[in-house]
């Protein structure tokens, strides 16, 4: 038997090496794509968690504001509060910061609103906050939550906190509706219409 023939049968051909490298590269590209998708999902989960904590805190403070004010004072002073970090910019610093200073009810409310806006801007990309009376936050036509408020400032409908942020599509582009905006990511009911 010829020596050359013996070596040919025991080794790998160049075509086999190229095929194995090609298959390996497809696996590596797939793993990288999976890693990117996991990173995006983790980021969205972190944003949702931050939004849920913020909405819970806002709801608790709005309830406290309702208890601090007499029932004859009418609607909550935060009803109708709207803030869009992408358009409104940095929130206006109140006249009195109530970290260690003694504040009256109005100053404390103004300070708390400032803190909410600052946290929305810091923790939610393109964050938006809306507090209003809304008896129907879900839009059946669009199959999503809606920024429209179906209540009035006289306390008709439950008081809700709506938070939204600029989410991303799987390709990294901003997720927007047909009118160029994004829907609320979460709506939390503060309490009955008397707040």
N, C-alpha and C positions, 0 to 999 in steps of 0.2 A: 504494500500500500504506500502510496506517495505521501510524503510529509506534509505537503501543502494541502492536500485534501483533508487530512486529519485536523489541521488547524481551522480550516473553514467550517467544519461541522461543530467544533467546540465553542467558537466565539460568537459574538453578536454582530449582526450586520449594521451598517450605518442607518438603514431604514428603520430597523427595530428601535434603535436608540432615539431617533427623531420622533417616532410614534410615542414612545414612553415619555419623552420630554413634553410633547404636546398634551398628553393625557394629564400629566402632573401639573402643567401650567393651567389647564382648565379647572382642576381641583383647587389650585391656589387662588385663582380669580374668583371662583364661587365662594370660597371661604372669606375672602376679602369683602365681597358684596354682602355676605351674611353678617360680617362684623360691622359694616357700615349701617345696615338696617337695624342691628341691635343697638348701636350707638344712638341712632335717631329715636328709636322707641324709648330708650332710657331717658333721653333728654325730654321728650314729650311727657313721660311719666313724672319726671321731676317738676316740670312746669305745672302739670295738673295738680300735683301734691301741694305745691306752693300756692296755687290759686284756691284750692280747697281750704287750706289753713287761713288764708287771707279772708275769704268769704265768711268763714266761721267766726273769725275775730270781728269783722265788720258787723255781722249779724248780732253778735253779743253786745257790741257797743251801741248799736242802734236800739236794741231793746233797753239798754241802760239809759240812753238818752230819753226814750219814751217814759221810763220810770222817773227820771229826774224832773221832767216838766209836768206841770199840772194838766189834768185831762182837758181843761178849758182852753189850753194853748193851741189846740187844733192839730194839724198834721205835723209830723216830725220835721225838724229843720233840715234833715238830710234827704227828704223826699225830693226827687227830681235831680239829685246830684249826678252830674255826668262829667267824666274825665276821659280824654283820649290822649295817651302819652305821645303818640306819633304827631298829633296836630297841636295839642295844647302846650307842649314843652314842659319845662320844670314847673312843679306846683309853686304857687306863691306862698312864701313864708309868712305865717301869721304874725300879728303884732306882738303876741306874747307866746313864748315857748313854755309849755307847762311841764317840763321835765322836773324842775325843782321849784319853780315859781308857783305861788298860789294863784289859782285861776277861778273865775266864776263860771257858771254853766255855759254861757255863750262863748267865752274864750276857750274853754275846754273842748267844746264841740268843734270850733274852728281849728284848733290844734289837731284834734283827732282826724278831721277831714284831710288836713295837710299831710299827716302821717300816712293815711290810706293811699293818697295820690302818689306820694314818694315811693311807697312799697310797690304799687302797681307798676310804676315806671322802672323800678330797679329789678323786679323779679319776673315780669311778664313781657316778652318781646312784643312791642307794638301794643301794649296793654290798654284795655278799655274797661271802665267801671261805670255802671249805671245803677242807681237805686230809684225804684219807682213802684207804684201800685200796678200789679199786672195779674189778671185772673187767667190769662191764657198765654204763657211764655213759649209754648210749642207751636210752630207754624206747620200745619198739616200739609200745605201745598209744597213747601220747600223741604219737608221732612227734616227740620232742624230747629234749634232754638232761635228765637227772634229778639232783636233789639227793641221792637215796637212794644209800647206799654199799653195794655188794654184795661186801664183803670184811670182814675183821676186823682188830683191832689187833695180832694176832700176825703180821701181814705176809702174809696170804693175799690175793692179787690185787695188781696193780700199784698203786703209790702215785700218786695224781693230785691236781692242783690244779684246783679248780672255782671259777670266777669268774662272777658274775652282776650285772646292773644293771637298773634300771627303764627299759625301752625305752618308746617311745611309738607309738601307732597313727597312721595318716595324719591323723586328725582332731585329734591332740594329746593324746588321753586316754591314761592309762597302759595298757600292754599287759600283761594279766594272764590267767592260766589260769582255769578254772572254779572252783578253790578259792581264788582271790584272790591267788595268789603268781605269781612269774615264774620261768621256767626258767633254768638256767645259760646264759650266753652263750658260754662256752668251757670246755673241759676239756683239760688238758694232762697227759700222762703224765710223771711225774718219773723213774721208773726201775722196775727190777724189784722184786719183792715183798720182797727182802732189805733195802731201805733203811729 
